[in-house]
Amino acid sequence: MEKKVSGSVINRLPRYYRHLTDLYDSGIERISSKELSRRMDVTASQIRQDLNCFGGFGQQGYGYNVEFLKTEIANILGLNRGYTAVMVGAGNMGRTFATNTKFESRGFKLIGIFDSDPAVVGSDIHGIKVSAYSEIGDFIKENKPCMAILTVPKEATKSVAEELIGYGIKAFMNFSYSELRQMEGIIVENVHLGDSLMRLSYKISEKDESGER
């Protein structure tokens, strides 16, 4: 891909993939940009502009082949590259995330879960035995996962990330309440669930102040 694609376009690609997956699973073979826009609450023009960043994929008078477009977006997102990940933190958030996330359909395979709490080490989370955090260095060196998911206490985030980078981790999905700064050569995705609640609070407040019901 020669030209730089904006972050806003990249942020919309997973939504396209989710909707196309639902369409494919429902047996729908093709869809127009107009119908896809109705389902996604995005303008048809925006959809065409986004997809044109990668070649278009549609045919005038036909629309989009659902299976083909789903496959192409999966390729763009790298969902077929078999990336592997480890999780650090097997508390309530880590357990819930590991149990309910369909990792392999999202481009990753979770291959290890680690915690320093003896009470959870040895337990099973979605078919994966929780290992002692002290073992993570050897595990990473042997299995070479590219990403770590962090669901650790705020005060441990920075030191854990630095240690894992030393073992070869190149990307982080960080659920802790301490934001990891962007580092050269390292990909960081800070996930703040509280931010979504505050955005929702703002929207409700704005609606109340306008007198809408």
C-alpha positions as CSV (number, residue, x, y, z in Angstrom):
1,M,0.0,0.0,0.0
2,E,1.8,3.1,-1.2
3,K,-0.4,5.9,0.0
4,K,-1.0,6.7,3.7
5,V,-4.5,5.7,4.9
6,S,-6.0,7.9,7.6
7,G,-6.5,6.6,11.1
8,S,-10.3,7.3,10.9
9,V,-10.5,5.0,7.8
10,I,-8.6,2.2,9.6
11,N,-10.9,2.7,12.7
12,R,-13.9,2.0,10.5
13,L,-12.6,-1.2,8.9
14,P,-13.4,-3.5,11.8
15,R,-17.0,-2.3,11.7
16,Y,-17.2,-3.1,8.0
17,Y,-15.7,-6.5,8.8
18,R,-18.3,-7.2,11.5
19,H,-21.2,-6.2,9.4
20,L,-20.0,-8.2,6.4
21,T,-19.5,-11.2,8.6
22,D,-23.1,-10.9,9.8
23,L,-24.3,-10.6,6.2
24,Y,-22.2,-13.6,5.1
25,D,-23.4,-15.7,8.0
26,S,-27.0,-14.8,7.0
27,G,-26.4,-16.1,3.5
28,I,-26.4,-12.7,1.8
29,E,-24.2,-12.7,-1.3
30,R,-24.1,-9.1,-2.4
31,I,-25.0,-5.7,-1.0
32,S,-25.1,-2.1,-2.4
33,S,-23.2,0.7,-0.7
34,K,-26.7,2.3,0.0
35,E,-27.9,-0.8,1.9
36,L,-24.7,-1.2,3.7
37,S,-24.8,2.5,4.7
38,R,-28.3,2.0,6.1
39,R,-27.2,-1.0,8.2
40,M,-24.1,0.8,9.5
41,D,-25.4,4.4,9.8
42,V,-22.6,5.6,7.6
43,T,-23.2,7.4,4.3
44,A,-22.8,5.5,1.1
45,S,-20.3,8.1,-0.1
46,Q,-18.2,7.5,3.0
47,I,-18.2,3.8,2.4
48,R,-17.1,4.2,-1.2
49,Q,-14.4,6.7,-0.2
50,D,-13.1,4.4,2.5
51,L,-13.0,1.3,0.3
52,N,-11.4,3.3,-2.6
53,C,-8.4,3.8,-0.4
54,F,-7.7,0.1,-1.0
55,G,-8.9,-0.4,-4.5
56,G,-12.7,0.0,-4.4
57,F,-13.9,-3.6,-4.7
58,G,-17.4,-2.7,-5.9
59,Q,-19.1,-2.9,-9.4
60,Q,-21.5,-0.3,-10.7
61,G,-25.0,-1.8,-10.8
62,Y,-24.0,-4.8,-8.8
63,G,-22.6,-3.5,-5.5
64,Y,-20.2,-5.5,-3.4
65,N,-19.7,-9.2,-3.3
66,V,-20.0,-9.9,0.5
67,E,-17.7,-12.8,0.7
68,F,-15.0,-11.2,-1.4
69,L,-15.2,-7.9,0.4
70,K,-15.1,-9.6,3.8
71,T,-12.0,-11.5,2.7
72,E,-10.3,-8.4,1.3
73,I,-10.9,-6.4,4.5
74,A,-9.6,-9.4,6.6
75,N,-6.4,-9.3,4.4
76,I,-6.1,-5.5,4.9
77,L,-6.4,-5.9,8.7
78,G,-4.0,-8.8,8.7
79,L,-6.5,-11.2,10.3
80,N,-5.0,-14.2,8.3
81,R,-1.4,-13.8,9.5
82,G,-1.6,-15.9,12.6
83,Y,-0.4,-13.5,15.2
84,T,0.0,-14.8,18.7
85,A,-0.6,-13.1,22.0
86,V,-0.1,-13.5,25.8
87,M,-2.1,-12.0,28.6
88,V,-0.7,-10.7,31.8
89,G,-3.3,-10.5,34.6
90,A,-5.9,-13.2,35.3
91,G,-8.3,-11.2,37.5
92,N,-11.9,-10.4,36.7
93,M,-11.2,-8.2,33.7
94,G,-8.6,-10.6,32.2
95,R,-10.8,-13.6,32.8
96,T,-13.8,-12.0,31.2
97,F,-11.8,-10.7,28.2
98,A,-10.1,-14.1,27.6
99,T,-13.4,-16.0,27.9
100,N,-15.6,-13.8,25.7
101,T,-13.2,-12.5,22.9
102,K,-13.1,-14.5,19.7
103,F,-9.3,-14.0,19.3
104,E,-8.7,-16.1,16.2
105,S,-11.4,-14.4,14.2
106,R,-9.8,-11.0,15.2
107,G,-6.4,-11.9,13.9
108,F,-4.8,-13.3,17.1
109,K,-4.4,-16.6,19.0
110,L,-4.1,-16.3,22.7
111,I,-1.4,-18.8,23.7
112,G,-0.6,-18.0,27.3
113,I,-2.0,-16.3,30.4
114,F,0.2,-15.2,33.3
115,D,-0.4,-13.9,36.8
116,S,1.7,-13.4,40.0
117,D,-1.2,-14.3,42.4
118,P,-0.7,-17.9,43.7
119,A,-4.5,-18.1,44.1
120,V,-5.1,-17.9,40.4
121,V,-2.0,-19.6,39.0
122,G,-2.9,-23.1,37.9
123,S,-6.5,-22.2,37.2
124,D,-8.1,-22.6,33.8
125,I,-9.4,-19.8,31.7
126,H,-11.1,-20.7,28.4
127,G,-8.9,-23.8,28.0
128,I,-5.6,-22.1,28.9
129,K,-3.8,-22.8,32.2
130,V,-2.7,-19.7,34.1
131,S,1.0,-19.8,34.5
132,A,3.2,-17.9,37.1
133,Y,4.4,-14.5,35.8
134,S,7.9,-15.6,36.7
135,E,7.8,-18.0,33.8
136,I,6.8,-15.5,31.1
137,G,10.3,-14.6,29.9
138,D,11.1,-18.2,29.0
139,F,7.7,-18.6,27.4
140,I,8.0,-15.6,25.2
141,K,11.5,-16.5,24.1
142,E,10.3,-20.0,23.2
143,N,7.0,-19.2,21.6
144,K,7.7,-15.6,20.2
145,P,4.2,-14.0,20.6
146,C,4.1,-10.5,19.1
147,M,1.6,-8.9,21.4
148,A,0.8,-8.8,25.2
149,I,-2.6,-7.9,26.6
150,L,-2.2,-6.1,29.9
151,T,-4.9,-6.3,32.6
152,V,-2.6,-5.5,35.5
153,P,-2.8,-3.0,38.3
154,K,-2.1,0.6,37.4
155,E,1.2,0.8,39.3
156,A,2.6,-2.3,37.6
157,T,1.8,-1.3,34.0
158,K,5.0,0.5,33.1
159,S,7.4,-2.0,34.7
160,V,5.6,-5.0,33.2
161,A,5.6,-3.4,29.7
162,E,9.3,-2.6,29.9
163,E,10.1,-6.1,31.0
164,L,8.1,-7.7,28.2
165,I,9.7,-5.4,25.6
166,G,13.0,-6.8,26.8
167,Y,11.8,-10.3,26.0
168,G,10.7,-9.3,22.5
169,I,7.1,-8.2,22.7
170,K,6.3,-5.6,20.0
171,A,2.7,-4.6,20.7
172,F,0.5,-4.0,23.6
173,M,-3.3,-3.9,24.2
174,N,-3.4,-2.1,27.5
175,F,-6.5,-2.3,29.7
176,S,-4.9,-0.9,32.8
177,Y,-5.8,2.5,34.2
178,S,-2.3,3.7,33.5
179,E,-1.7,4.9,29.9
180,L,1.3,3.5,28.2
181,R,3.2,6.1,26.1
182,Q,4.0,5.4,22.5
183,M,7.5,4.0,22.1
184,E,9.7,3.8,19.1
185,G,9.2,0.4,17.4
186,I,6.4,-0.6,19.8
187,I,2.7,-0.5,19.0
188,V,0.4,0.6,21.8
189,E,-3.4,0.4,22.0
190,N,-4.6,2.0,25.2
191,V,-8.2,0.9,26.0
192,H,-10.1,3.1,28.3
193,L,-13.6,1.7,29.0
194,G,-14.3,4.6,31.4
195,D,-13.9,7.0,28.5
196,S,-16.8,5.5,26.7
197,L,-19.0,6.0,29.8
198,M,-17.9,9.6,30.0
199,R,-18.7,10.2,26.3
200,L,-22.1,8.7,26.9
201,S,-22.6,10.9,29.9
202,Y,-21.8,13.9,27.8
203,K,-24.3,12.9,25.1
204,I,-27.1,12.3,27.6
205,S,-26.3,15.6,29.3
206,E,-26.3,17.5,26.0
207,K,-29.6,16.0,25.1
208,D,-31.1,16.9,28.5
209,E,-29.9,20.5,28.2
210,S,-31.4,20.8,24.7
211,G,-34.8,19.8,26.1
212,E,-35.0,16.6,23.9
213,R,-36.9,13.6,25.3
